[in-house]
Structures are given as C-alpha cells and as structure tokens.
C-alpha cells in the first residue's frame, strides 16, 4: 500500500526514469555487439607528393631523395662589392625650396622620382639636367647623389 498515495505526476516521472534506464541499457548492449570499426588505422591520413591528403599510404616507387645541404632556407646573401645602382640622367621638373624636396623626370623611362635637398651634391635649380642614382626611399623610389650634368 506504499504506492497508493502516488499522484499522477509522480507516476509519470517514475515511468520516464524507467524508460530512460532501459534505453541506456539497450544502447550499451548494441555497442557491445557491434564490431569496432573506429581504430587508429581509420584515423590516419597521408599526404601524397602533390600535397593532397589521402587515406592510402604514399607510393614508395615515386619517392625522391633530397640532400639537406642543397635546401636553401633563406635569401642568398648579396655580394657587398656587387653591382652598384646605375647612374641615370633626368631633368629636375619641380623643386620646393621652402620644404626642400622636388621631383626628377627620368629621361629614359619618363618616371617621376622623388628627391630631397639633402641628396644634392651640387647647386641645382628647377629645369637643370642632372645625373643621379635611384635607391629605396621611405615611400618608394628616391634619387640620391644628385649632380649637375656637365
């Protein structure tokens, strides 16, 4: 007579718990009976010679050997006595004396190149033909060693 005072809600909760326990037991038995298909061999992936990921091991007949000392890891060093920048010719098309900068129009390519007053070796005015070298500036190509053409 212990369950005679059991309400409808309590019966429903007890039924749900019992059903959940039976479902869990059923799943456990199914896992036990089924063959184990997920192993380490199923998880391994291989990379072929083209960099494509496959599930089959690579073909050893296509294997090539590389000597470790032939692999270049960094940019090759440049010769310090290597080629110096070529001297170019151009015309000073614009120069702001107050701010100390201007532009040289290169005669070969027609490219406009920035020049600063600190890079002048001779006294140069707007419209003069000059010889110069091109180097890397803060914002692109810049002229340096600017001399008046004689």
Buried (B, 14 or more C-beta within 10 A) or exposed (E): EEEEEEEEEEEEEEEEEEEEEEEEEEEEEEEEEEEEEEEEEEEEEEEEEEEEEEEEEEEEEEEEEEEEEEEEEEEEEEEEEEEEEEEBEBBBEEBEEEEEBBBBBBEEEEBEBBBBBEBBEEEBEEEBBBBBBBEEBEEEEBBBBBBBEE
